[in-house]
Amino acid sequence: MIRARRPYRVGYFLGLALVWALFLPVPNARGLSFDPRPPLALLIVMALLAFLALARRKASRGLRWVLALVLILLAGLQFAEGKVEQVLDRPLDLYFDLRHVPNLLGLYLDAAGWRGGLVIAALIVGFLLVLALVVRALDGIDRAMERPDTAARTLLVALVGLVLVAVPVGKGGIVNSDAFSATAQQTGAAWRAFAVLHGLDQRYASALAAPQPASGPLPGLKSRDVYLIFVESYGTVALDEPAYRKALGPALDNFTATVQGAGYRLLSSRLVSPTYGGGSWLAHGTLASGVKLDQLLNELVLNGDRKGLPRYMSAAGYRTVEIMPGIKKPYPEGAFWGFDAHQYTAELGYSGPEFGWFSIPDQYTLAQFSARELTQGHKPLFAQLVLVSSHTPFAPVPPYLADWSDAGAFKTVPQADWAKIYAPPDWSDLDPSYLASIAYDLQTLGAWLARLDNSALVIILGDHQPPELTTGTDHPWTVPIYVLARDSDLVKPFTALGYGAGADPPPQANPDGMEKFLGEFLTAYGPNPPQPSSALQQSPDAQAASQP
């Protein structure tokens, strides 16, 4: 009799162990840890199967497949919530995040090629295998429940475990209920999003009703061009992490020497981005709208009537143009900002070798912008450019070309170099690719600025920190911002705002958020700019002499 019971025991305990194992891995700041607490989902399944067995109703095979799928989805949600928090330093939000999954998969396939296809196929097969294994595990548990004593003990253990959920022991309690907490959070977030977007929740009303600056001339700009340039994933971690700073130092020094040698005055500071590791559009929109955007507020702003920086520049007599090589599909949201012209992937007409998720190297983008827009005698121009060569996974990094006329064809690149350029990135160590991509953009921007023959005001900034695929956690959400002009009058307002010389701004206790940029910019260059204090007007010698 004991021998006959052993197969049931083996299937029973193996089944429990397999379901338990689904909820063990937990992403955290150190990478991956394991949570040994019994998962709440397992206790519920144990109680359900035991109750059915004691009621002499065997769980149907269809029910076991449904339970298996629910268990995998709950475990996947628990893991995804931790992973998003680890990589992007923000909570998971399925209401908005799920819509980006198809694009992310497409971008991954573009970057990884046939290898990426194999990885995705393997993941699908793996999911189906795990689903089948969980069904078998539930079969084993259910067969053991045919013995009333086993079913009774299982129900008792499960009920005790369910009671212990409410016992406040330690930080997370005795039972692992993280999957259900994540489910409740996502349900609440989805309802909140629905309520906000349909006018049932007015939590953003004050932000949307905040006064906007008045439109008008900007005489402080002297009708000079203004170029606003975002560098993807250029965060202050590249300046503050010692190993990063050491590796990037030569590129920063070369950028500084190049632009200063070309007659530019270079100032820099730090701004707080509204996003981390991704969501570049939130940074772009925050700076342009003067409102700190999250996913919900971004939707509301795009469907409202607030003015952004492009419309203010248009009202000041500027032609406005947007250059975004990463936009490959129709982009109806772009109409809200009011640019006079757009140059997306199709308009840029790139047909050379592909680099990274967005194909077009930044040197080509800058070369095309110059050729198309910076014509002799053109109307004062406001241009917003988004550089994408430093986007995750940061590789392959385009080679910088001394011959700018070759930026689209790459004929001057030796054939032997391409194997190294297109070497697959090491997904376990993206640091070298990240730093190389930022160094490439600094070199490219420095050389491009030196080639310009005008006196434009140039503003260069990162959009957000890189995702934490590169380095550890707990970095601030700050990005560097550079302001350059050959006419020193154009950068004086930023000196008054505390910007310092050079391309390596020191950390600040309370850096401004990107949302402050719009108001400060319009005020500084408007008809009535703030006047410096008498102390600022004095020379350093005069200030020293006035001290007691």
N, C-alpha and C positions, 0 to 999 in steps of 0.2 A: 504493500500500500504506500509506503514511504517512497519507493522507487517510482511509482506511478505519479506521485505528486511533484517530483522534481522538475520535469519539463515545464509544468505550469509555473513553478516558482522562477525558473530561469527566464521564461518569456515575460513574466510579470515584472521582475526587477530590471531586466534589460530594457523593457518598454519604459518604465519609470525613469531610468537613467538617461535614455535617449531624449525624452521630452525635456527633462531637467537640463540636459546639455545645451539645448537650443537657447536657453536664457543665460548661460554662463558668461559669454564674452561681453566685456564692457569697454568701449573706447574711453580713454581719459588722457590727461596731459602727458602721461608717460608713454602713451601708445595704446596698449591693450592690457586689461586686467581681467580677473574672473570673479564673479559674484557667486559665492557658494550658497546663498540663502535659497530655500525652496521657493520656486516661482508660484505666484498666485494662480496663474493659468493652469498649472499642473494640479493644484489642489482642487480647483473647480472641476476639471476633467475627472479626477479620481472620484469626487463626490457624485458626479452625474452618472458615471458608469456603475458605481457601487449601488446607487439608488435604483437604477434600472434593473440591475441584477437581483436585488432583494425584492423588487416588485414583479420578478419573473418576466421581465421584458428585456430581451437581448437587444443591444444597440445594433441598428441596421448598418449595413456596409456603407450606405450613403451618408449616414450620420457620422461614421468614423472618418470618411473623406472630408466632410465639412469641418469636423473638429481639427483634423490635421492641418487643413488650409488655414483655419483661424489661428492655430498655435504658431504656425510659421509666420503669418502676417504680424502677429503680436510680437514675436521675437525679433522680426525684421524691423518693426517700428521702434522697439526699444533700442536696437543697435543703431539705426539710422539717426535717432534723436541724439545719441551720444556722439556719433561720428560728425554730424553737422556742427554740434557744439564744439567739438575738438578742432575741426578744420576751419570753420567760418566764424567761430567765437560768437555765435548767436543761436537762438532756439530754432529748431526745425519748424517750418510752417507749410504743411502739405497743401493748404489752400492755394498758395502762390508757388511753392517750390515744384509741385508736380508738373506744372505747365512747362517748366524748363527742362524736364527730363529728356524728351525727344531731341531737343536741340543739343543737349550735352552729349547724348549718345552719338548724334551725327558728328559733332565736333571731335569726339574721341575716336570715332572710326576714321575721320579725315587725318587725325594725327598719327594713329597707330597702324592704319592700313589693314592688310589682310590679317596681321597678328591680332588687331583689335576685334576683327570679326570672329576669329577663333576663340578669343577670350569671352566674348558675349555668348557665342554658341555653347562654350563650356559652362558658363554660368546658368544658362537655360537648362541644359542637361542636368547640372548639379541640383538646381531647384527641383526638377521633377524627381530626381533620385531621392532627395531628402524628403519630399512629399510622400513618396512611396514607402520610405523607411518609417516615417512617422505613422502612416496608416498601419504598417505591420506592427509597430510598437503598440498602438492602440488595440490591435487585434490580440496581441499577447496579454495585455492587461485585461481585456474583456473576457478572454477565455479563462483566465484565473478567477474571474468573478463568478464563474459557474459554481464554485464552492461557496456556500453561504457564509462559512466562517471567514473566508478571505474577503468577501464583499463587506461583511460587517466590520471587520478590522479596518479595511480601507476607508469606509465611510466615517468611522470614528476618528481615524488619523486626519482625514481631510477636514472634518468639522472642527477639530481642535486647531488645525492650522489656520482655518478661516477665522476663528475667534482670535487667534494670535495676531492677525493683521492689524487689529486695533490696539495692540499693546505697544506703547511708545518706548521701545528699547533701542538705544544707540541712535545713530544719525538716520538710518533708513528703516528701522524696525527689524523684526525677526524674519518676516516674509518679504520676498522680492515682488513688490507690486508696481515696479517701474513701468512695465508695459501698459498696465491699465491707467497709470497716471498719465503716460504719454497719450493714450487714447482719449482720455478726458480733456487734456490740454488741446489736442488737435481738434476735437469736437467743439470746444469752446472757442478756439481761434477761428474755425470755419463759420460758426454762428456770428461771432463778432464782426468778421469781414463782411458777411452778408448783411448784417444790420447796419453797418457803417455805410456800405456802398448803396444801400436802398433807403437811406435817410431815417432808419429806426434808431440809430445811435449817433449822437451829436458830439462825441468826444473831441472831434477835430474842428469843431465850428470856430473856436477862437483863433486857431492857427490860420484857417482859411479867411477869417475876417480881419486879420491883422492889417494895419494900414500899409499901403505900398508907396514907394518913393514916386515922386512926380516925374513924368517924362519931360525931356527938354534937351537943350544943347549941352554939350560937354566941352566947354572951351579949354579946359585943362589938358585935353588930349591934343590940342593944336592940329586937329584934323589928320593926325597920324594914324596909320594902320594899327590895329590891335589884334594880336594872335594869341588865342587861349588854347594851350596844348596840354591834353591829358596824357600821361604816360601810364599805361596799364600796370597795375600791381607794384608801382614804385612807392613803397612804404618806408617809414623811418627805421624799420628793422634793418634795412640795408646800411644805415648809418650808425645804429646803436649796438648791433650785435658785433662784438669785437672781431670775430673771424670774417664776417661779411665786410665790415669796414676796412679791414686790412686788404682783402681781395679787391674791393671796389675803389680803394684809395687812388691808384694810378689813373683810373677813368675819371674820377672827380677832379683830380688835379689837372688832367689834360683838358677837360671841359672848361674849367675855370681859366686856364691859360689861353685857350683858343678864343673864347668870347672876349676876354679882356684885351687880348692882342688885336682883336677886330674892332676895338673901340667901345665895347659895351660896358656899362656899369651894371654889376651883378649884385642883387640883394636876395636874401632868402629868409624863410621862416618855416613854421610848421602850422598846419591846420588839422582839425579833427574831422575825419571823414564820417559820414553817417552809416558806413557799412564796412565790413571786414572780410577780406578773402574773396569777395565776389560781389555781384550786384552793382556793377559800375554805373548803371543808369541812375541809381540813387544819388551817387556822388555828383554826377553831371547835373542832375536836376536840382539838387540842393544848392549848389553854387549858383546856378542860373536863376532860381526862383526866390532865393533868400529865405526859404523855409526848410527846416531839417526834415527830410523825407524818410518815411519808412514805406513798406509796400502798400499799405492802405492809403496813406496820405498822398503817395505818388499817384495812385489811381484817381483820387479826388481832385488833385491839382490838374491832372491831364484832362479832366472833364469839366474844369471850371474856367474862369475868365481872368485869373491872375496873369500878370505880365512877367516875362522872364528877361534875362539880359539881352538876348537877340532883339527883342522888340524895343527895349530902351535904346540900344545902339542904332536901330533903324530910325527911331524918332530923333536921334541926334545927327542924322544925315549920313549914316553909314550903310553901305551895302553889306549884307550879312550872308555868310556861307558856312555850311557845315560839311566837314570831311570825316566820314566814318567808314573806313575800309572793312569793318567787321559786320556791317549790315548787308546780309545776302538776300533777305526776303523783303516783301513789302513792309513798310514801317509807318503805319498811319499815325502813330503817336508823334512822329517828327513834325507834323503839321502844326501841333499846338505851339511849339516854340517860336514859330514865325520866321524862320530863315528864308532869305530870298532864293537860295539855291542849295541843293544837296549833292554831294558826291559820295555815293555808296560803292559797294563792290562793283556793280555793273558799270557805273559811270566812270570809274577809275580805269577800266579796260586793261587790267593786268593779265598777261598771258605767259609770264615767266615761271620759273620753278616755285613750287609751293612751300611756304614756311609756316609751321604751326597751325593752329586751329583756324586762322583767318587768312592764310595763304599769302597775303600781300605784305612784303617787307616795308618797314617804316621809311627807309630811304627812298623807295619808289614813291610812297605817298607824299612825302615832302617835295620830291622833285616834280611830281605832277601838279601839286598845289602851286608851286612857284611858276611853272610853265603856263598854267591855265589862268591863274588869278592875279599874279603880280606883274601885269603888263604895264608898259609905259603910260603914265598919265591916268591910271585907273582911279575911280572914285574911292574915297576913304573906305577901307575894308575892315570889317570885323569878321574874323574867321575862327571857328572852333574846330580843332583837329584832335582826333582820338588815335593815338598810336597803339598798335596791338601786338608788336613783335615780342613783348614781354608778358604775354598772356600765358597762363597755365596751359600746357606743361613746360613752357619756356623754351622748348626745343622743337625743331632745329632752329638754331640762331642764325640769321642771315649773315653772310660775310659783308663787312663794310667795304665799299668800293670807292677808291680814290677818284675813279672816272665816273662822275655822276650821270653821264649820258648812258652808261651801261647798267643803270640801276634796275631796269626791267628785264634785260636779256642775260646778264651775268656772263658775257662772253669772255671777260678778262679773268674769270676764275679758272684755275687749272683743273682739268678733269680729275686729276688724282685727289683733289681736295673734297670732292663731293661725297665720297664714302664716309669721311670723317664728319662732314656737316650733317649728313642724314643718319648718323648712327643713332639707334633708338635710345631714348632717354632712360636713365635708371630711375624707375618710379620709386625706389626705396631711398634715393638720394638725389633730389632735384636741385640742391644748392648750387652746384656748378653751372647748371643751365640757367637758373634764375639770375645769378650774378653776371653771367656772360650776356644775357639778354638786356639787363639794365646798362651794362657797360657799352653794349652796341648802341643803345638809344642815346646815351650821353655823347658818344663819339659822333653819331649821326647828327644829333641836334647841334652840337658845337660846330661841326663843319658846315652845316646848313646855315646857321646864323652868320658865320663868317662870310658866306657867299652872298648874303643879302646886301643890297646897295641902298637900302632905305633906312629910315629912322623910326621904325615901328616900336611900339610897346609890346613886349613879348612876355607872356605869363605861362610858365611851365609848372605843372604839379602832378603828383600822383593821384590816382583815384581812390586807392585803398591799399592796405597792407596785403602782401601775398598770403594765400591760404597757408595754414599751418602744416602743409605737406613739406614745407621747407625747414622751419625751425620750431622751437618750443612755443609755449603759450604765454599768456599774461603780458603781451605787448600792447601798448596803447594804440588806439585807432587813428594814429596820426600819419600824415604824409608830408613830404617836403614840398615847398612851393618856391619857385624862383621867379624873380621879376628882373627883366633886362631891358635896357634901351641905350642907344648911343647919345640921346639927349638926356642929360642928367635931370632936367626939369620933370621928365615923365616919371621918374622913379622916386622923386622927393616925397610924394604922399605916402609911399610905403615905408620910407625912413621914419616918418612921423608915427606910423603904426607899429614901429618896433622891429622892422626887418633889419637884419644885419648883413654885413658884407660877406661874399663868398658863397660856395655851394654846399656848405656843411653846417646848417643851422643847429645850434646846441639845443638840447631838450629844454622845455619850458614847463613851468608849474601848471599854468592854466592856458593852454593854447586856444585860440578862437576856433569855433566850428566853421565849416564851409558856408553855413547859412549866413554868416555875417559879411561875407565878401561882397555881395551885391550892393547892400546899402552903403558900405564904406567906399566902394569903388565909385558909385554914382555921386556920393557927396564930395569925395576928394577931387573929382574932375569936373564937377558941376559949376554953375555960375557963382556959387557962394561956398567955396571950400573952407574948411575949418582953418582958422589962423593958428600958427604955432605960438606957444607961450613965449614970453619974453626971454625965458631962460634958453629956449631952443634957438631963439634968434641971435643970441650972443655967441661970439666965438668962444672956443674953449679957453683962450687966454683971458678974455673978459670975464667969463664965469669964474675962473680961478681968482682973479683980482677982486671980485666982489665978495668972496668968502671972508668971514671975520677971522 
